[in-house]
């Protein structure tokens, strides 16, 4: 099996986990709490991805400290308006980094 799965560096891993669950119905497959940061594997509709708190000692920065984002994720759904409404209800704002 071959697949590609994005790893997202975020400023607040716990908030990002809650957001992806509330907004997109993500299933958390696993989490590692390393004390100063978390790493998690998630799934949305069979598509797996990972997220981690930024961790300078591991050479990762999130969008806020880096000043930009380097990943664009496309989510394909039956009802984009409903998903957009859930994302807004979960606290997402256009251009705001997690």
LUMTORVEX-148139 format. One record per atom (N, C-alpha, C): residue in one letter; atom name; x, z, y; residue number from 1. Coordinates in Angstrom, 1 decimal, decimal comma. Example, Ala and Ser with C-alpha at 12.3 -4.5 7.8 and 13.67 -1.06 7.14 Angstrom:
BEGIN
<r r="a" a="N" c1="13,2" c3="7,8" c2="-5,7" k="1"/>
<r r="a" a="CA" c1="12,3" c3="7,8" c2="-4,5" k="1"/>
<r r="a" a="C" c1="13,2" c3="7,8" c2="-3,3" k="1"/>
<r r="s" a="N" c1="12,8" c3="7,1" c2="-2,2" k="2"/>
<r r="s" a="CA" c1="13,7" c3="7,1" c2="-1,1" k="2"/>
<r r="s" a="C" c1="12,9" c3="7,9" c2="0,0" k="2"/>
***
This chain:
BEGIN
<r r="x" a="N" c1="0,8" c3="0,0" c2="-1,2" k="1"/>
<r r="x" a="CA" c1="0,0" c3="0,0" c2="0,0" k="1"/>
<r r="x" a="C" c1="0,9" c3="0,0" c2="1,2" k="1"/>
<r r="x" a="N" c1="0,5" c3="-0,8" c2="2,2" k="2"/>
<r r="x" a="CA" c1="1,2" c3="-0,9" c2="3,5" k="2"/>
<r r="x" a="C" c1="0,2" c3="-0,6" c2="4,6" k="2"/>
<r r="x" a="N" c1="0,6" c3="0,2" c2="5,5" k="3"/>
<r r="x" a="CA" c1="-0,3" c3="0,4" c2="6,7" k="3"/>
<r r="x" a="C" c1="0,6" c3="0,9" c2="7,8" k="3"/>
<r r="x" a="N" c1="0,0" c3="0,8" c2="9,0" k="4"/>
<r r="x" a="CA" c1="0,6" c3="1,3" c2="10,2" k="4"/>
<r r="x" a="C" c1="-0,3" c3="2,3" c2="10,8" k="4"/>
<r r="x" a="N" c1="0,2" c3="3,5" c2="11,2" k="5"/>
<r r="x" a="CA" c1="-0,6" c3="4,5" c2="11,8" k="5"/>
<r r="x" a="C" c1="0,1" c3="5,0" c2="13,1" k="5"/>
<r r="x" a="N" c1="-0,5" c3="5,0" c2="14,2" k="6"/>
<r r="x" a="CA" c1="0,1" c3="5,5" c2="15,5" k="6"/>
<r r="x" a="C" c1="0,3" c3="7,0" c2="15,5" k="6"/>
<r r="x" a="N" c1="1,3" c3="7,4" c2="16,2" k="7"/>
<r r="x" a="CA" c1="1,6" c3="8,8" c2="16,4" k="7"/>
<r r="x" a="C" c1="1,4" c3="9,0" c2="17,9" k="7"/>
<r r="x" a="N" c1="0,5" c3="9,8" c2="18,4" k="8"/>
<r r="x" a="CA" c1="0,3" c3="10,1" c2="19,8" k="8"/>
<r r="x" a="C" c1="1,0" c3="11,4" c2="20,2" k="8"/>
<r r="x" a="N" c1="1,8" c3="11,3" c2="21,2" k="9"/>
<r r="x" a="CA" c1="2,4" c3="12,5" c2="21,8" k="9"/>
<r r="x" a="C" c1="1,5" c3="12,9" c2="23,0" k="9"/>
<r r="x" a="N" c1="1,0" c3="14,2" c2="22,9" k="10"/>
<r r="x" a="CA" c1="0,1" c3="14,7" c2="23,9" k="10"/>
<r r="x" a="C" c1="0,5" c3="15,9" c2="24,5" k="10"/>
<r r="x" a="N" c1="0,0" c3="16,2" c2="25,7" k="11"/>
<r r="x" a="CA" c1="0,4" c3="17,5" c2="26,4" k="11"/>
<r r="x" a="C" c1="-0,2" c3="18,7" c2="25,9" k="11"/>
<r r="x" a="N" c1="-1,4" c3="18,6" c2="25,2" k="12"/>
<r r="x" a="CA" c1="-2,1" c3="19,8" c2="24,7" k="12"/>
<r r="x" a="C" c1="-2,7" c3="19,3" c2="23,3" k="12"/>
<r r="x" a="N" c1="-2,0" c3="19,6" c2="22,3" k="13"/>
<r r="x" a="CA" c1="-2,5" c3="19,2" c2="20,9" k="13"/>
<r r="x" a="C" c1="-3,8" c3="19,7" c2="20,5" k="13"/>
<r r="x" a="N" c1="-4,0" c3="21,0" c2="20,8" k="14"/>
<r r="x" a="CA" c1="-5,3" c3="21,6" c2="20,4" k="14"/>
<r r="x" a="C" c1="-6,5" c3="21,0" c2="21,2" k="14"/>
<r r="x" a="N" c1="-6,3" c3="20,8" c2="22,5" k="15"/>
<r r="x" a="CA" c1="-7,3" c3="20,1" c2="23,3" k="15"/>
<r r="x" a="C" c1="-7,6" c3="18,7" c2="22,8" k="15"/>
<r r="x" a="N" c1="-6,5" c3="18,0" c2="22,4" k="16"/>
<r r="x" a="CA" c1="-6,7" c3="16,6" c2="21,9" k="16"/>
<r r="x" a="C" c1="-7,4" c3="16,6" c2="20,6" k="16"/>
<r r="x" a="N" c1="-7,1" c3="17,5" c2="19,7" k="17"/>
<r r="x" a="CA" c1="-7,8" c3="17,6" c2="18,4" k="17"/>
<r r="x" a="C" c1="-9,3" c3="17,8" c2="18,7" k="17"/>
<r r="x" a="N" c1="-9,7" c3="18,8" c2="19,5" k="18"/>
<r r="x" a="CA" c1="-11,1" c3="19,0" c2="19,8" k="18"/>
<r r="x" a="C" c1="-11,7" c3="17,8" c2="20,5" k="18"/>
<r r="x" a="N" c1="-11,0" c3="17,1" c2="21,3" k="19"/>
<r r="x" a="CA" c1="-11,6" c3="15,9" c2="22,0" k="19"/>
<r r="x" a="C" c1="-11,9" c3="14,8" c2="21,0" k="19"/>
<r r="x" a="N" c1="-10,9" c3="14,5" c2="20,1" k="20"/>
<r r="x" a="CA" c1="-11,1" c3="13,4" c2="19,1" k="20"/>
<r r="x" a="C" c1="-12,2" c3="13,8" c2="18,2" k="20"/>
<r r="x" a="N" c1="-12,4" c3="15,0" c2="17,8" k="21"/>
<r r="x" a="CA" c1="-13,5" c3="15,4" c2="17,0" k="21"/>
<r r="x" a="C" c1="-14,8" c3="15,3" c2="17,7" k="21"/>
<r r="x" a="N" c1="-14,9" c3="15,8" c2="18,9" k="22"/>
<r r="x" a="CA" c1="-16,2" c3="15,8" c2="19,6" k="22"/>
<r r="x" a="C" c1="-16,6" c3="14,3" c2="20,1" k="22"/>
<r r="x" a="N" c1="-15,6" c3="13,6" c2="20,6" k="23"/>
<r r="x" a="CA" c1="-15,9" c3="12,3" c2="21,1" k="23"/>
<r r="x" a="C" c1="-16,1" c3="11,2" c2="20,1" k="23"/>
<r r="x" a="N" c1="-15,3" c3="11,2" c2="19,0" k="24"/>
<r r="x" a="CA" c1="-15,2" c3="10,1" c2="18,1" k="24"/>
<r r="x" a="C" c1="-15,5" c3="10,5" c2="16,6" k="24"/>
<r r="x" a="N" c1="-15,8" c3="11,8" c2="16,4" k="25"/>
<r r="x" a="CA" c1="-16,1" c3="12,2" c2="15,0" k="25"/>
<r r="x" a="C" c1="-14,9" c3="12,2" c2="14,1" k="25"/>
<r r="x" a="N" c1="-13,7" c3="12,4" c2="14,7" k="26"/>
<r r="x" a="CA" c1="-12,5" c3="12,4" c2="13,9" k="26"/>
<r r="x" a="C" c1="-12,5" c3="13,6" c2="12,9" k="26"/>
<r r="x" a="N" c1="-12,0" c3="13,3" c2="11,7" k="27"/>
<r r="x" a="CA" c1="-11,8" c3="14,3" c2="10,7" k="27"/>
<r r="x" a="C" c1="-10,3" c3="14,7" c2="10,7" k="27"/>
<r r="x" a="N" c1="-10,1" c3="16,0" c2="10,8" k="28"/>
<r r="x" a="CA" c1="-8,7" c3="16,5" c2="10,8" k="28"/>
<r r="x" a="C" c1="-8,3" c3="16,6" c2="9,3" k="28"/>
<r r="x" a="N" c1="-7,3" c3="15,8" c2="8,9" k="29"/>
<r r="x" a="CA" c1="-6,8" c3="15,8" c2="7,5" k="29"/>
<r r="x" a="C" c1="-5,8" c3="17,0" c2="7,3" k="29"/>
<r r="x" a="N" c1="-5,0" c3="17,3" c2="8,2" k="30"/>
<r r="x" a="CA" c1="-4,0" c3="18,4" c2="8,1" k="30"/>
<r r="x" a="C" c1="-3,5" c3="18,7" c2="9,5" k="30"/>
<r r="x" a="N" c1="-2,9" c3="19,9" c2="9,6" k="31"/>
<r r="x" a="CA" c1="-2,2" c3="20,3" c2="10,8" k="31"/>
<r r="x" a="C" c1="-1,0" c3="21,1" c2="10,4" k="31"/>
<r r="x" a="N" c1="0,0" c3="21,0" c2="11,2" k="32"/>
<r r="x" a="CA" c1="1,2" c3="21,9" c2="11,1" k="32"/>
<r r="x" a="C" c1="1,3" c3="22,6" c2="12,4" k="32"/>
<r r="x" a="N" c1="1,3" c3="23,9" c2="12,4" k="33"/>
<r r="x" a="CA" c1="1,5" c3="24,7" c2="13,6" k="33"/>
<r r="x" a="C" c1="2,9" c3="25,2" c2="13,6" k="33"/>
<r r="x" a="N" c1="3,8" c3="24,6" c2="14,4" k="34"/>
<r r="x" a="CA" c1="5,2" c3="25,0" c2="14,5" k="34"/>
<r r="x" a="C" c1="5,5" c3="26,1" c2="15,5" k="34"/>
<r r="x" a="N" c1="4,5" c3="26,7" c2="16,0" k="35"/>
<r r="x" a="CA" c1="4,6" c3="27,7" c2="17,0" k="35"/>
<r r="x" a="C" c1="4,6" c3="27,2" c2="18,4" k="35"/>
<r r="x" a="N" c1="5,6" c3="26,4" c2="18,8" k="36"/>
<r r="x" a="CA" c1="5,7" c3="25,8" c2="20,1" k="36"/>
<r r="x" a="C" c1="5,0" c3="24,5" c2="20,2" k="36"/>
<r r="x" a="N" c1="4,6" c3="23,9" c2="19,1" k="37"/>
<r r="x" a="CA" c1="3,8" c3="22,6" c2="19,1" k="37"/>
<r r="x" a="C" c1="3,1" c3="22,5" c2="17,8" k="37"/>
<r r="x" a="N" c1="2,1" c3="21,6" c2="17,8" k="38"/>
<r r="x" a="CA" c1="1,4" c3="21,2" c2="16,6" k="38"/>
<r r="x" a="C" c1="1,5" c3="19,8" c2="16,3" k="38"/>
<r r="x" a="N" c1="1,4" c3="19,4" c2="15,0" k="39"/>
<r r="x" a="CA" c1="1,3" c3="18,0" c2="14,6" k="39"/>
<r r="x" a="C" c1="0,1" c3="18,0" c2="13,7" k="39"/>
<r r="x" a="N" c1="-0,7" c3="16,9" c2="13,8" k="40"/>
<r r="x" a="CA" c1="-1,9" c3="16,8" c2="13,0" k="40"/>
<r r="x" a="C" c1="-2,1" c3="15,3" c2="12,5" k="40"/>
<r r="x" a="N" c1="-2,7" c3="15,2" c2="11,4" k="41"/>
<r r="x" a="CA" c1="-3,2" c3="13,9" c2="10,8" k="41"/>
<r r="x" a="C" c1="-4,7" c3="13,9" c2="11,0" k="41"/>
<r r="x" a="N" c1="-5,2" c3="12,8" c2="11,5" k="42"/>
<r r="x" a="CA" c1="-6,6" c3="12,6" c2="11,7" k="42"/>
<r r="x" a="C" c1="-7,1" c3="11,3" c2="11,1" k="42"/>
<r r="x" a="N" c1="-8,4" c3="11,2" c2="11,0" k="43"/>
<r r="x" a="CA" c1="-9,0" c3="10,0" c2="10,5" k="43"/>
<r r="x" a="C" c1="-10,3" c3="9,7" c2="11,3" k="43"/>
<r r="x" a="N" c1="-10,5" c3="8,5" c2="11,7" k="44"/>
<r r="x" a="CA" c1="-11,7" c3="8,0" c2="12,3" k="44"/>
<r r="x" a="C" c1="-12,2" c3="6,8" c2="11,6" k="44"/>
<r r="x" a="N" c1="-13,3" c3="7,0" c2="10,8" k="45"/>
<r r="x" a="CA" c1="-13,8" c3="5,9" c2="10,0" k="45"/>
<r r="x" a="C" c1="-12,9" c3="5,2" c2="9,1" k="45"/>
<r r="x" a="N" c1="-12,0" c3="6,0" c2="8,5" k="46"/>
<r r="x" a="CA" c1="-11,0" c3="5,4" c2="7,6" k="46"/>
<r r="x" a="C" c1="-9,7" c3="5,0" c2="8,2" k="46"/>
<r r="x" a="N" c1="-9,6" c3="5,0" c2="9,5" k="47"/>
<r r="x" a="CA" c1="-8,3" c3="4,7" c2="10,2" k="47"/>
<r r="x" a="C" c1="-7,6" c3="6,0" c2="10,5" k="47"/>
<r r="x" a="N" c1="-6,4" c3="6,1" c2="9,9" k="48"/>
<r r="x" a="CA" c1="-5,6" c3="7,3" c2="10,1" k="48"/>
<r r="x" a="C" c1="-4,7" c3="7,2" c2="11,3" k="48"/>
<r r="x" a="N" c1="-4,5" c3="8,3" c2="12,0" k="49"/>
<r r="x" a="CA" c1="-3,5" c3="8,4" c2="13,1" k="49"/>
<r r="x" a="C" c1="-3,0" c3="9,8" c2="13,2" k="49"/>
<r r="x" a="N" c1="-2,0" c3="10,0" c2="14,0" k="50"/>
<r r="x" a="CA" c1="-1,4" c3="11,3" c2="14,1" k="50"/>
<r r="x" a="C" c1="-1,2" c3="11,7" c2="15,5" k="50"/>
<r r="x" a="N" c1="-1,2" c3="13,0" c2="15,8" k="51"/>
<r r="x" a="CA" c1="-0,9" c3="13,4" c2="17,2" k="51"/>
<r r="x" a="C" c1="0,0" c3="14,6" c2="17,1" k="51"/>
<r r="x" a="N" c1="0,7" c3="14,8" c2="18,1" k="52"/>
<r r="x" a="CA" c1="1,6" c3="16,0" c2="18,2" k="52"/>
<r r="x" a="C" c1="1,8" c3="16,4" c2="19,7" k="52"/>
<r r="x" a="N" c1="1,9" c3="17,7" c2="19,9" k="53"/>
<r r="x" a="CA" c1="2,3" c3="18,2" c2="21,2" k="53"/>
<r r="x" a="C" c1="3,6" c3="17,6" c2="21,6" k="53"/>
<r r="x" a="N" c1="3,8" c3="17,3" c2="22,8" k="54"/>
<r r="x" a="CA" c1="5,2" c3="16,9" c2="23,3" k="54"/>
<r r="x" a="C" c1="6,1" c3="18,0" c2="22,9" k="54"/>
<r r="x" a="N" c1="7,3" c3="17,6" c2="22,5" k="55"/>
<r r="x" a="CA" c1="8,3" c3="18,6" c2="22,1" k="55"/>
<r r="x" a="C" c1="9,7" c3="18,1" c2="22,5" k="55"/>
<r r="x" a="N" c1="10,2" c3="18,5" c2="23,6" k="56"/>
<r r="x" a="CA" c1="11,5" c3="18,1" c2="24,1" k="56"/>
<r r="x" a="C" c1="12,6" c3="18,2" c2="23,1" k="56"/>
<r r="x" a="N" c1="12,6" c3="19,3" c2="22,3" k="57"/>
<r r="x" a="CA" c1="13,7" c3="19,5" c2="21,3" k="57"/>
<r r="x" a="C" c1="13,6" c3="18,5" c2="20,2" k="57"/>
<r r="x" a="N" c1="12,4" c3="17,8" c2="20,0" k="58"/>
<r r="x" a="CA" c1="12,3" c3="16,7" c2="19,0" k="58"/>
<r r="x" a="C" c1="12,3" c3="15,3" c2="19,7" k="58"/>
<r r="x" a="N" c1="12,6" c3="15,3" c2="21,0" k="59"/>
<r r="x" a="CA" c1="12,7" c3="14,1" c2="21,7" k="59"/>
<r r="x" a="C" c1="11,4" c3="13,4" c2="22,1" k="59"/>
<r r="x" a="N" c1="10,3" c3="14,1" c2="22,1" k="60"/>
<r r="x" a="CA" c1="9,0" c3="13,5" c2="22,4" k="60"/>
<r r="x" a="C" c1="8,4" c3="14,1" c2="23,7" k="60"/>
<r r="x" a="N" c1="7,8" c3="13,2" c2="24,5" k="61"/>
<r r="x" a="CA" c1="7,2" c3="13,6" c2="25,7" k="61"/>
<r r="x" a="C" c1="5,8" c3="13,0" c2="25,7" k="61"/>
<r r="x" a="N" c1="4,8" c3="13,7" c2="26,3" k="62"/>
<r r="x" a="CA" c1="3,5" c3="13,2" c2="26,5" k="62"/>
<r r="x" a="C" c1="3,3" c3="12,5" c2="27,8" k="62"/>
<r r="x" a="N" c1="2,2" c3="11,9" c2="28,0" k="63"/>
<r r="x" a="CA" c1="2,0" c3="11,0" c2="29,2" k="63"/>
<r r="x" a="C" c1="2,2" c3="11,7" c2="30,5" k="63"/>
<r r="x" a="N" c1="1,8" c3="13,0" c2="30,6" k="64"/>
<r r="x" a="CA" c1="2,0" c3="13,7" c2="31,9" k="64"/>
<r r="x" a="C" c1="3,4" c3="13,9" c2="32,2" k="64"/>
<r r="x" a="N" c1="4,2" c3="14,4" c2="31,3" k="65"/>
<r r="x" a="CA" c1="5,7" c3="14,6" c2="31,6" k="65"/>
<r r="x" a="C" c1="6,4" c3="13,3" c2="31,7" k="65"/>
<r r="x" a="N" c1="6,0" c3="12,3" c2="30,9" k="66"/>
<r r="x" a="CA" c1="6,7" c3="11,0" c2="31,0" k="66"/>
<r r="x" a="C" c1="6,3" c3="10,2" c2="32,2" k="66"/>
<r r="x" a="N" c1="5,1" c3="10,4" c2="32,7" k="67"/>
<r r="x" a="CA" c1="4,6" c3="9,7" c2="33,8" k="67"/>
<r r="x" a="C" c1="3,9" c3="8,4" c2="33,5" k="67"/>
<r r="x" a="N" c1="3,7" c3="8,1" c2="32,2" k="68"/>
<r r="x" a="CA" c1="3,1" c3="6,8" c2="31,7" k="68"/>
<r r="x" a="C" c1="2,7" c3="7,0" c2="30,3" k="68"/>
<r r="x" a="N" c1="1,9" c3="6,1" c2="29,8" k="69"/>
<r r="x" a="CA" c1="1,5" c3="6,0" c2="28,4" k="69"/>
<r r="x" a="C" c1="2,1" c3="4,8" c2="27,8" k="69"/>
<r r="x" a="N" c1="2,5" c3="4,9" c2="26,5" k="70"/>
<r r="x" a="CA" c1="3,1" c3="3,8" c2="25,8" k="70"/>
<r r="x" a="C" c1="2,3" c3="3,3" c2="24,7" k="70"/>
<r r="x" a="N" c1="1,1" c3="3,9" c2="24,5" k="71"/>
<r r="x" a="CA" c1="0,3" c3="3,5" c2="23,3" k="71"/>
<r r="x" a="C" c1="-1,1" c3="3,2" c2="23,8" k="71"/>
<r r="x" a="N" c1="-1,6" c3="2,1" c2="23,3" k="72"/>
<r r="x" a="CA" c1="-3,0" c3="1,7" c2="23,6" k="72"/>
<r r="x" a="C" c1="-3,7" c3="1,7" c2="22,2" k="72"/>
<r r="x" a="N" c1="-4,8" c3="2,4" c2="22,1" k="73"/>
<r r="x" a="CA" c1="-5,5" c3="2,5" c2="20,8" k="73"/>
<r r="x" a="C" c1="-6,9" c3="1,8" c2="21,1" k="73"/>
<r r="x" a="N" c1="-7,3" c3="0,9" c2="20,2" k="74"/>
<r r="x" a="CA" c1="-8,5" c3="0,2" c2="20,2" k="74"/>
<r r="x" a="C" c1="-9,5" c3="0,8" c2="19,2" k="74"/>
<r r="x" a="N" c1="-10,7" c3="1,2" c2="19,6" k="75"/>
<r r="x" a="CA" c1="-11,6" c3="1,8" c2="18,6" k="75"/>
<r r="x" a="C" c1="-12,8" c3="0,9" c2="18,6" k="75"/>
<r r="x" a="N" c1="-13,1" c3="0,3" c2="17,4" k="76"/>
<r r="x" a="CA" c1="-14,2" c3="-0,7" c2="17,2" k="76"/>
<r r="x" a="C" c1="-15,3" c3="0,1" c2="16,6" k="76"/>
<r r="x" a="N" c1="-16,5" c3="0,0" c2="17,2" k="77"/>
<r r="x" a="CA" c1="-17,7" c3="0,8" c2="16,8" k="77"/>
<r r="x" a="C" c1="-18,9" c3="-0,1" c2="17,0" k="77"/>
<r r="x" a="N" c1="-20,0" c3="0,3" c2="16,3" k="78"/>
<r r="x" a="CA" c1="-21,3" c3="-0,4" c2="16,4" k="78"/>
<r r="x" a="C" c1="-21,9" c3="-0,3" c2="17,8" k="78"/>
<r r="x" a="N" c1="-21,8" c3="0,9" c2="18,4" k="79"/>
<r r="x" a="CA" c1="-22,5" c3="1,2" c2="19,6" k="79"/>
<r r="x" a="C" c1="-21,5" c3="1,8" c2="20,7" k="79"/>
<r r="x" a="N" c1="-20,7" c3="0,9" c2="21,3" k="80"/>
<r r="x" a="CA" c1="-19,7" c3="1,4" c2="22,3" k="80"/>
<r r="x" a="C" c1="-20,3" c3="2,2" c2="23,4" k="80"/>
<r r="x" a="N" c1="-21,5" c3="2,0" c2="23,9" k="81"/>
<r r="x" a="CA" c1="-22,1" c3="2,8" c2="25,0" k="81"/>
<r r="x" a="C" c1="-22,3" c3="4,2" c2="24,5" k="81"/>
<r r="x" a="N" c1="-22,7" c3="4,4" c2="23,3" k="82"/>
<r r="x" a="CA" c1="-23,0" c3="5,8" c2="22,7" k="82"/>
<r r="x" a="C" c1="-21,6" c3="6,5" c2="22,6" k="82"/>
<r r="x" a="N" c1="-20,6" c3="5,8" c2="22,1" k="83"/>
<r r="x" a="CA" c1="-19,3" c3="6,4" c2="21,9" k="83"/>
<r r="x" a="C" c1="-18,7" c3="6,8" c2="23,3" k="83"/>
<r r="x" a="N" c1="-18,9" c3="5,9" c2="24,3" k="84"/>
<r r="x" a="CA" c1="-18,4" c3="6,2" c2="25,6" k="84"/>
<r r="x" a="C" c1="-19,1" c3="7,4" c2="26,2" k="84"/>
<r r="x" a="N" c1="-20,4" c3="7,5" c2="26,0" k="85"/>
<r r="x" a="CA" c1="-21,1" c3="8,7" c2="26,5" k="85"/>
<r r="x" a="C" c1="-20,7" c3="10,0" c2="25,8" k="85"/>
<r r="x" a="N" c1="-20,4" c3="9,9" c2="24,5" k="86"/>
<r r="x" a="CA" c1="-19,8" c3="11,1" c2="23,8" k="86"/>
<r r="x" a="C" c1="-18,5" c3="11,5" c2="24,4" k="86"/>
<r r="x" a="N" c1="-17,6" c3="10,5" c2="24,7" k="87"/>
<r r="x" a="CA" c1="-16,3" c3="10,8" c2="25,2" k="87"/>
<r r="x" a="C" c1="-16,4" c3="11,4" c2="26,6" k="87"/>
<r r="x" a="N" c1="-17,3" c3="10,9" c2="27,4" k="88"/>
<r r="x" a="CA" c1="-17,5" c3="11,5" c2="28,7" k="88"/>
<r r="x" a="C" c1="-18,1" c3="13,0" c2="28,6" k="88"/>
<r r="x" a="N" c1="-19,0" c3="13,1" c2="27,7" k="89"/>
<r r="x" a="CA" c1="-19,6" c3="14,5" c2="27,4" k="89"/>
<r r="x" a="C" c1="-18,5" c3="15,4" c2="26,9" k="89"/>
<r r="x" a="N" c1="-17,5" c3="14,9" c2="26,2" k="90"/>
<r r="x" a="CA" c1="-16,4" c3="15,7" c2="25,6" k="90"/>
<r r="x" a="C" c1="-15,4" c3="16,0" c2="26,7" k="90"/>
<r r="x" a="N" c1="-15,5" c3="15,5" c2="27,9" k="91"/>
<r r="x" a="CA" c1="-14,6" c3="15,8" c2="29,0" k="91"/>
<r r="x" a="C" c1="-13,6" c3="14,7" c2="29,4" k="91"/>
<r r="x" a="N" c1="-13,7" c3="13,6" c2="28,8" k="92"/>
<r r="x" a="CA" c1="-12,8" c3="12,5" c2="29,1" k="92"/>
<r r="x" a="C" c1="-13,1" c3="11,8" c2="30,4" k="92"/>
<r r="x" a="N" c1="-12,1" c3="11,6" c2="31,2" k="93"/>
<r r="x" a="CA" c1="-12,2" c3="10,9" c2="32,5" k="93"/>
<r r="x" a="C" c1="-11,3" c3="9,7" c2="32,5" k="93"/>
<r r="x" a="N" c1="-11,7" c3="8,6" c2="33,1" k="94"/>
<r r="x" a="CA" c1="-10,9" c3="7,4" c2="33,1" k="94"/>
<r r="x" a="C" c1="-9,5" c3="7,7" c2="33,7" k="94"/>
<r r="x" a="N" c1="-8,5" c3="7,3" c2="33,0" k="95"/>
<r r="x" a="CA" c1="-7,1" c3="7,4" c2="33,5" k="95"/>
<r r="x" a="C" c1="-6,5" c3="8,8" c2="33,3" k="95"/>
<r r="x" a="N" c1="-7,3" c3="9,8" c2="32,8" k="96"/>
<r r="x" a="CA" c1="-6,7" c3="11,1" c2="32,6" k="96"/>
<r r="x" a="C" c1="-6,0" c3="11,2" c2="31,3" k="96"/>
<r r="x" a="N" c1="-4,9" c3="11,8" c2="31,3" k="97"/>
<r r="x" a="CA" c1="-4,1" c3="11,9" c2="30,0" k="97"/>
<r r="x" a="C" c1="-4,5" c3="13,2" c2="29,3" k="97"/>
<r r="x" a="N" c1="-4,5" c3="13,2" c2="28,0" k="98"/>
<r r="x" a="CA" c1="-4,8" c3="14,5" c2="27,2" k="98"/>
<r r="x" a="C" c1="-3,5" c3="15,3" c2="27,1" k="98"/>
***
